Amino acid sequence: MGRTARQIRRTGHCLKRHDLAPRKTEQGAINLASTPALNEVAPDFSAAMTGDQTFVLSGQRGKNLVLFFYPKDNTAGCTTESLRFRDLHPEFLAANTEIFGISRDSLRSHEGFKAKLDMPFELISDPDETVCQLFGVMKLKSMYGKQVRGIERSTFVIDAHGKLVKEWRGVKVPGHVDDVLEFAKTIA
């Protein structure tokens, strides 16, 4: 039987696909029964990322993190958002904040996207939507008149102690990364 994110948070186990208990909301979005709550420790998870590395949330303690979820590599909005995170990366580092992008794209796609844009931060691959479901970012969207499941552009800030301290959902790209940086400076 699957465990909820709250149970995983208490036990500190890393997430596996079978640990999740997704359900449909009234709007048809796929969510967990319990997504991370503000000012609570975010549940630990691990996932493959670029640079032939594995991201482990609990291994990032001691620095603030920005996890930005985006729909797809090499698309207009995702490229614009990633470029802005790239351009402001030194300022995020000065605020003791690391940046990680997350989408359902493969590692191969991520490696190409990262190289093409010369990104100084790593991209996490979540092809089976484990992390996306954990953070409740999978939504039904309308695309060309059809309903499709996809990532709702969202950003989460986790502090140096592992607590989720800020989230933005349904993000519009213009000005967003600047807002995230301003918030990161307040918790540096």
VMD Tcl script that draws the C-alpha trace (Angstrom):
set ca {
  {0.00 0.00 0.00}
  {1.36 3.44 -0.92}
  {2.33 5.98 1.69}
  {1.37 9.63 1.70}
  {3.96 12.40 1.50}
  {3.27 13.15 5.17}
  {4.22 9.58 6.16}
  {7.34 9.78 4.02}
  {8.22 13.13 5.62}
  {8.00 11.53 9.08}
  {10.09 8.50 8.21}
  {12.62 10.38 6.06}
  {12.66 7.70 3.37}
  {13.46 8.55 -0.21}
  {10.52 8.37 -2.58}
  {10.00 5.59 -5.02}
  {7.21 5.40 -7.59}
  {5.15 3.00 -5.41}
  {5.29 5.37 -2.43}
  {2.90 7.82 -4.06}
  {-0.86 7.84 -3.76}
  {-2.15 10.19 -6.50}
  {-5.78 11.24 -6.73}
  {-7.88 13.46 -8.99}
  {-9.16 16.81 -7.73}
  {-12.41 18.51 -8.74}
  {-10.55 20.27 -11.55}
  {-9.21 16.93 -12.80}
  {-5.63 17.71 -11.76}
  {-3.49 14.86 -10.52}
  {-2.28 15.57 -6.99}
  {-1.08 13.69 -3.97}
  {-3.34 13.35 -0.99}
  {-0.72 15.47 0.75}
  {1.76 17.77 -0.96}
  {4.52 19.55 0.97}
  {3.11 22.25 3.23}
  {4.70 25.65 3.73}
  {7.00 25.87 6.75}
  {7.28 22.09 7.03}
  {10.29 19.97 6.13}
  {9.99 18.90 2.51}
  {9.91 15.12 2.04}
  {13.20 13.63 0.94}
  {13.52 12.34 -2.60}
  {16.22 11.32 -5.02}
  {16.28 11.60 -8.81}
  {18.73 11.46 -11.70}
  {20.15 14.76 -12.89}
  {22.55 16.10 -15.47}
  {26.27 15.68 -15.05}
  {25.75 11.95 -14.39}
  {24.70 12.78 -10.83}
  {21.86 11.90 -8.48}
  {20.01 14.67 -6.66}
  {19.15 13.81 -3.05}
  {17.17 16.52 -1.27}
  {18.52 15.66 2.20}
  {22.06 15.92 0.81}
  {21.49 19.62 0.06}
  {21.07 20.78 3.69}
  {23.07 23.87 4.62}
  {22.08 25.87 1.57}
  {18.82 27.23 0.25}
  {17.35 25.62 -2.85}
  {15.21 26.78 -5.73}
  {13.37 23.94 -7.46}
  {11.72 25.23 -10.60}
  {9.37 22.88 -12.44}
  {8.89 23.60 -16.13}
  {6.92 21.84 -18.87}
  {9.46 20.99 -21.58}
  {13.05 21.54 -22.70}
  {13.61 23.77 -25.74}
  {10.23 25.52 -25.68}
  {9.87 29.30 -25.68}
  {8.67 29.89 -22.11}
  {10.98 27.28 -20.60}
  {13.97 28.66 -22.48}
  {13.20 32.23 -21.35}
  {12.81 31.15 -17.72}
  {15.99 29.04 -17.78}
  {18.00 31.85 -19.36}
  {16.91 34.24 -16.62}
  {17.89 31.74 -13.90}
  {21.23 31.36 -15.73}
  {21.80 35.10 -15.91}
  {21.02 35.63 -12.22}
  {22.85 32.50 -11.05}
  {25.78 34.42 -9.46}
  {23.33 36.49 -7.42}
  {21.53 33.34 -6.25}
  {24.88 31.85 -5.19}
  {25.68 35.06 -3.28}
  {22.39 34.48 -1.42}
  {23.50 30.90 -0.50}
  {20.92 29.51 -2.91}
  {21.37 26.68 -5.42}
  {19.08 26.31 -8.44}
  {17.71 23.07 -9.90}
  {15.31 22.78 -12.84}
  {12.91 19.83 -13.04}
  {10.85 18.47 -15.93}
  {9.69 15.12 -17.34}
  {12.29 15.28 -20.11}
  {14.96 12.60 -20.40}
  {18.51 13.11 -19.18}
  {19.66 13.17 -22.81}
  {17.24 16.02 -23.57}
  {18.31 17.84 -20.39}
  {22.01 17.51 -21.25}
  {21.39 19.04 -24.68}
  {19.19 21.84 -23.28}
  {21.74 22.62 -20.56}
  {24.63 22.73 -23.04}
  {22.70 24.80 -25.58}
  {21.89 27.49 -23.00}
  {25.20 27.18 -21.11}
  {23.38 26.68 -17.81}
  {25.59 26.63 -14.70}
  {23.06 24.58 -12.69}
  {21.82 21.01 -12.99}
  {18.51 19.76 -14.39}
  {16.60 16.92 -12.72}
  {14.88 14.34 -14.92}
  {11.49 13.08 -13.71}
  {10.10 10.99 -16.60}
  {7.80 8.94 -14.37}
  {6.46 12.11 -12.65}
  {7.41 10.98 -9.14}
  {8.77 14.35 -8.03}
  {6.13 16.25 -10.03}
  {3.39 14.38 -8.19}
  {5.12 14.88 -4.84}
  {4.96 18.65 -5.36}
  {1.50 18.55 -6.96}
  {2.49 20.21 -10.23}
  {0.82 17.81 -12.69}
  {-2.30 19.46 -14.12}
  {-4.78 19.01 -16.93}
  {-4.21 21.77 -19.47}
  {-5.89 22.79 -22.69}
  {-3.61 22.60 -25.70}
  {-5.03 23.24 -29.16}
  {-8.52 22.48 -27.83}
  {-7.55 19.16 -26.22}
  {-7.06 18.28 -22.58}
  {-3.51 17.09 -21.87}
  {-1.62 16.34 -18.67}
  {1.41 18.49 -18.13}
  {3.53 20.32 -15.62}
  {2.12 23.56 -14.26}
  {5.10 25.94 -14.18}
  {5.89 26.22 -10.47}
  {8.79 27.23 -8.24}
  {9.57 26.15 -4.69}
  {12.15 27.53 -2.25}
  {13.49 25.17 0.41}
  {15.63 26.70 3.14}
  {18.95 25.46 4.51}
  {17.10 23.34 7.11}
  {15.01 21.56 4.49}
  {11.77 23.49 5.10}
  {9.55 24.56 2.22}
  {9.39 28.33 2.79}
  {7.88 29.69 -0.45}
  {6.01 28.45 -3.49}
  {4.76 29.98 -6.71}
  {2.24 28.02 -8.79}
  {0.86 28.78 -12.23}
  {3.89 30.99 -12.88}
  {4.01 33.55 -15.67}
  {7.64 33.88 -16.79}
  {8.14 37.68 -17.09}
  {9.55 39.00 -13.80}
  {9.22 35.67 -11.99}
  {12.91 34.82 -11.58}
  {13.57 38.32 -10.22}
  {10.84 37.74 -7.62}
  {12.43 34.42 -6.63}
  {15.83 36.10 -6.25}
  {14.38 38.86 -4.07}
  {12.83 36.24 -1.81}
  {16.09 34.21 -1.71}
  {17.94 37.30 -0.50}
  {15.57 37.58 2.47}
  {16.48 34.09 3.75}
  {20.23 34.16 2.94}
}
mol new
graphics top color blue
foreach p $ca { graphics top sphere $p radius 0.5 }
foreach p [lrange $ca 0 end-1] q [lrange $ca 1 end] { graphics top cylinder $p $q radius 0.2 }
display resetview
